[in-house]
Amino acid sequence: MKKILKALCPPVLWQWLRRSRELRFYGDFPDWAAAAAASGTTYASPVIIERASRAANEVVSGRAVFERDTVCFSEAEYNFQFLAALATARPELVLDIGGGLGSMFFQHGKFLSHIDYRVVEQPGFVEAGNALNISGLRFFETVADALADGAVPDLAVFASVLGYLEDPGRVLTETVERGAYAIFIDRTLFAPVARIAVEKTPASLGGISYPVRILVEEPLFAAFDRKYERVFDFTALEGRVRLHAPGGEAVSRGFLWKKVR
């Protein structure tokens, strides 16, 4: 269908349709607070939590196979880099930081049987997630709460989350200090120069704006400090994205890191 539409549409109209569905990133803000003020929304907004809850309930009810970014999908679609991370870590415990209402869990449920899957999220998500009452899936407000029983995660997951944290380095450091065997990072924007921007989602994702960090690889991974080795890296779902006002470009990337024994 996409090919047919492209053939029928004039080039200018096709370009407009494509851009209307793109994520847009603008601004170069001096700090996180300034970007948050300019966006007017945060990930903890009741609007986002409500959209995520609706989508998750569609999945739980069987009316959708999985959801991503509050959008429901009717056919299975697997993240093969994540499956490779599972094969590497062979986890009994997965710690998913910023995992929404269990997006990765539901998307890959057939590969996660008998795995203790714990999601760390903001309070509104934790309440909504635990209300789903899904066996093997639990929600906590902090990493400390999630690991209060002394458990050590075999695999820590950061899927489309590090750029949306005010201090991503601190969260990575805490994960390293907790001794996670493997760390999987996905859908995170990197560029040669760090930048704090505002991301505006297309209408299909609610047309909501929130602050986002464009990260630089070396300082972000300083916490690993020879404790972990890179297993692989890859270009993630969004690929290359344009930055606006001022211009520029970033690349959505992912990584799997494994503890050096």
C-alpha positions as CSV (number, residue, x, y, z in Angstrom):
1,M,0.0,0.0,0.0
2,K,2.8,2.4,0.8
3,K,4.4,1.8,-2.6
4,I,1.0,2.4,-4.3
5,L,0.4,5.6,-2.5
6,K,3.9,6.8,-3.3
7,A,3.4,6.1,-7.0
8,L,0.0,7.9,-7.1
9,C,1.0,11.0,-5.0
10,P,2.9,13.9,-6.5
11,P,6.4,14.1,-5.0
12,V,5.6,17.3,-3.0
13,L,2.4,15.7,-1.5
14,W,4.3,12.5,-0.7
15,Q,7.0,14.5,1.1
16,W,4.4,16.4,3.1
17,L,2.7,13.1,4.1
18,R,6.0,11.6,5.2
19,R,7.0,14.6,7.2
20,S,3.6,14.9,8.8
21,R,4.3,11.5,10.5
22,E,7.8,12.3,11.6
23,L,9.0,13.1,15.1
24,R,10.3,16.6,15.1
25,F,13.1,17.9,17.3
26,Y,13.8,21.6,17.8
27,G,15.7,24.0,20.0
28,D,19.0,23.9,21.8
29,F,18.1,24.7,25.4
30,P,20.6,25.7,28.1
31,D,19.2,23.2,30.6
32,W,16.5,20.6,31.2
33,A,14.2,23.0,33.0
34,A,14.1,25.4,30.1
35,A,13.2,22.6,27.7
36,A,10.5,21.3,30.0
37,A,9.0,24.7,30.2
38,A,9.1,25.1,26.5
39,S,7.4,21.7,25.9
40,G,4.7,22.2,28.4
41,T,4.4,18.4,28.9
42,T,6.5,15.7,30.6
43,Y,6.4,11.9,30.2
44,A,4.5,11.8,33.5
45,S,1.6,13.8,32.1
46,P,-1.8,12.3,32.8
47,V,-2.6,12.5,29.1
48,I,0.3,10.2,28.3
49,I,-0.5,7.8,31.1
50,E,-4.1,7.6,30.0
51,R,-3.1,6.9,26.4
52,A,-0.7,4.2,27.6
53,S,-3.3,2.6,29.8
54,R,-5.8,2.4,27.0
55,A,-3.2,0.8,24.7
56,A,-2.1,-1.7,27.3
57,N,-5.7,-2.7,28.0
58,E,-6.2,-3.3,24.3
59,V,-3.3,-5.7,24.5
60,V,-4.4,-7.4,27.7
61,S,-7.9,-7.9,26.3
62,G,-6.5,-9.5,23.2
63,R,-7.7,-6.8,20.8
64,A,-4.1,-5.9,20.0
65,V,-0.9,-8.0,19.9
66,F,1.3,-5.3,21.4
67,E,1.7,-1.6,21.7
68,R,4.6,0.8,21.3
69,D,4.6,4.5,22.2
70,T,0.8,4.0,23.0
71,V,0.1,2.9,19.4
72,C,-1.5,-0.6,19.1
73,F,-0.3,-3.2,16.6
74,S,-2.4,-6.1,15.3
75,E,0.5,-8.3,14.1
76,A,3.5,-9.7,15.9
77,E,6.7,-7.7,15.4
78,Y,9.9,-8.6,17.2
79,N,13.0,-6.6,18.1
80,F,15.7,-9.0,17.1
81,Q,18.4,-7.1,18.9
82,F,16.4,-7.5,22.1
83,L,16.1,-11.2,21.4
84,A,19.8,-11.4,20.9
85,A,20.2,-9.7,24.3
86,L,18.0,-12.3,25.9
87,A,20.0,-15.1,24.2
88,T,23.2,-13.5,25.6
89,A,22.0,-12.9,29.2
90,R,19.8,-15.9,29.5
91,P,17.9,-14.0,32.2
92,E,15.9,-15.1,35.1
93,L,15.3,-11.5,36.1
94,V,14.9,-8.6,33.6
95,L,14.9,-5.0,35.0
96,D,13.2,-2.7,32.4
97,I,13.9,1.0,33.3
98,G,11.3,3.3,31.8
99,G,9.4,0.4,30.4
100,G,6.0,2.1,30.3
101,L,3.3,-0.4,31.0
102,G,5.3,-3.3,29.8
103,S,5.6,-2.6,26.1
104,M,8.7,-4.9,25.6
105,F,7.2,-7.6,27.8
106,F,4.0,-7.8,25.8
107,Q,5.7,-7.5,22.5
108,H,8.1,-10.5,23.3
109,G,5.9,-12.4,25.7
110,K,6.4,-15.8,24.0
111,F,10.1,-15.5,24.7
112,L,9.7,-14.4,28.4
113,S,7.9,-17.3,30.0
114,H,9.1,-18.0,33.5
115,I,11.1,-14.8,33.6
116,D,10.7,-12.3,36.5
117,Y,10.1,-9.1,34.6
118,R,10.3,-5.9,36.7
119,V,9.6,-2.4,35.3
120,V,10.8,0.8,36.9
121,E,8.5,3.8,36.1
122,Q,7.0,6.9,37.4
123,P,4.2,6.7,40.0
124,G,1.3,7.0,37.6
125,F,2.6,4.2,35.4
126,V,3.4,2.0,38.4
127,E,-0.2,2.3,39.7
128,A,-1.7,1.6,36.2
129,G,0.8,-1.2,35.5
130,N,0.2,-3.2,38.7
131,A,-3.5,-2.8,38.1
132,L,-3.1,-4.9,35.0
133,N,-2.3,-7.8,37.4
134,I,-0.2,-9.8,34.9
135,S,1.7,-12.8,36.2
136,G,5.5,-12.3,36.0
137,L,5.2,-8.5,35.4
138,R,5.6,-6.1,38.3
139,F,6.1,-2.3,38.5
140,F,8.2,-0.2,40.9
141,E,9.0,3.5,41.3
142,T,12.7,3.2,41.8
143,V,15.5,0.7,41.0
144,A,16.1,0.4,44.8
145,D,12.4,-0.6,45.2
146,A,12.6,-3.1,42.3
147,L,15.7,-4.8,43.8
148,A,14.8,-4.4,47.5
149,D,14.9,-8.2,47.8
150,G,18.6,-8.2,47.0
151,A,18.1,-9.6,43.5
152,V,20.6,-8.8,40.8
153,P,19.2,-8.3,37.3
154,D,20.6,-10.6,34.6
155,L,19.5,-8.0,31.9
156,A,18.8,-4.3,32.4
157,V,16.8,-2.7,29.6
158,F,16.7,1.0,28.5
159,A,14.4,1.1,25.5
160,S,13.7,4.7,24.3
161,V,14.3,6.1,27.8
162,L,17.8,7.4,28.4
163,G,17.2,10.6,26.4
164,Y,14.1,11.4,28.4
165,L,15.8,11.4,31.7
166,E,17.1,14.5,33.3
167,D,20.2,12.7,34.5
168,P,20.7,9.5,32.4
169,G,24.3,9.0,33.6
170,R,23.2,8.7,37.2
171,V,20.7,6.0,36.3
172,L,23.3,4.1,34.3
173,T,25.7,4.3,37.2
174,E,23.1,2.9,39.6
175,T,22.4,0.0,37.2
176,V,26.2,-0.8,37.0
177,E,26.5,-0.6,40.8
178,R,23.6,-3.1,41.1
179,G,25.8,-5.5,39.2
180,A,23.5,-6.1,36.1
181,Y,25.1,-8.8,34.0
182,A,24.1,-7.3,30.6
183,I,22.7,-3.9,29.7
184,F,20.6,-3.4,26.6
185,I,20.0,0.1,25.2
186,D,17.7,0.9,22.3
187,R,16.2,3.8,20.4
188,T,18.4,6.5,21.9
189,L,19.6,9.6,20.0
190,F,23.3,10.3,19.7
191,A,25.2,13.1,17.9
192,P,28.8,14.5,18.0
193,V,27.6,17.3,20.3
194,A,25.2,17.0,23.2
195,R,22.0,19.0,23.1
196,I,18.8,19.4,25.0
197,A,15.8,19.7,22.6
198,V,12.1,19.5,22.6
199,E,10.5,16.5,20.8
200,K,7.1,17.0,19.2
201,T,5.3,13.8,18.3
202,P,3.0,13.5,15.2
203,A,-0.8,13.5,15.5
204,S,-0.8,9.7,15.3
205,L,1.2,9.7,18.6
206,G,-0.9,12.4,20.2
207,G,0.9,15.6,19.1
208,I,2.5,15.9,22.5
209,S,5.9,17.6,23.2
210,Y,8.4,16.9,25.9
211,P,12.1,17.5,26.6
212,V,14.7,15.1,25.2
213,R,18.5,14.8,25.4
214,I,20.7,14.2,22.4
215,L,23.5,12.3,23.9
216,V,27.2,11.8,23.2
217,E,28.5,8.2,23.5
218,E,31.8,8.5,25.4
219,P,30.6,10.5,28.5
220,L,27.4,8.6,28.7
221,F,29.2,5.3,29.0
222,A,31.9,6.5,31.4
223,A,30.1,4.6,34.2
224,F,31.0,1.3,32.5
225,D,34.8,2.1,33.0
226,R,36.1,-1.3,31.8
227,K,33.5,-3.1,33.8
228,Y,31.5,-3.9,30.6
229,E,32.4,-4.8,27.1
230,R,30.4,-3.9,24.0
231,V,28.8,-7.0,22.4
232,F,27.2,-5.1,19.5
233,D,25.7,-1.8,18.5
234,F,23.1,-1.0,15.8
235,T,21.0,1.7,14.2
236,A,17.6,1.7,15.9
237,L,14.1,2.1,14.7
238,E,14.0,5.8,14.0
239,G,17.4,5.8,12.1
240,R,18.7,9.3,11.3
241,V,16.6,12.2,12.4
242,R,16.7,15.9,11.6
243,L,17.2,18.5,14.3
244,H,15.5,21.9,13.8
245,A,16.2,25.4,14.9
246,P,19.1,25.2,14.9
247,G,19.6,22.4,12.4
248,G,21.6,19.2,12.7
249,E,21.3,15.5,12.7
250,A,21.2,12.7,15.2
251,V,21.1,8.9,14.9
252,S,18.9,6.6,16.9
253,R,21.2,3.8,18.2
254,G,21.2,0.8,20.4
255,F,23.8,-1.3,22.2
256,L,24.3,-4.5,24.1
257,W,26.9,-4.4,26.9
258,K,28.0,-7.4,28.9
259,K,29.9,-7.5,32.2
260,V,33.6,-8.4,32.0
261,R,34.1,-11.4,34.1
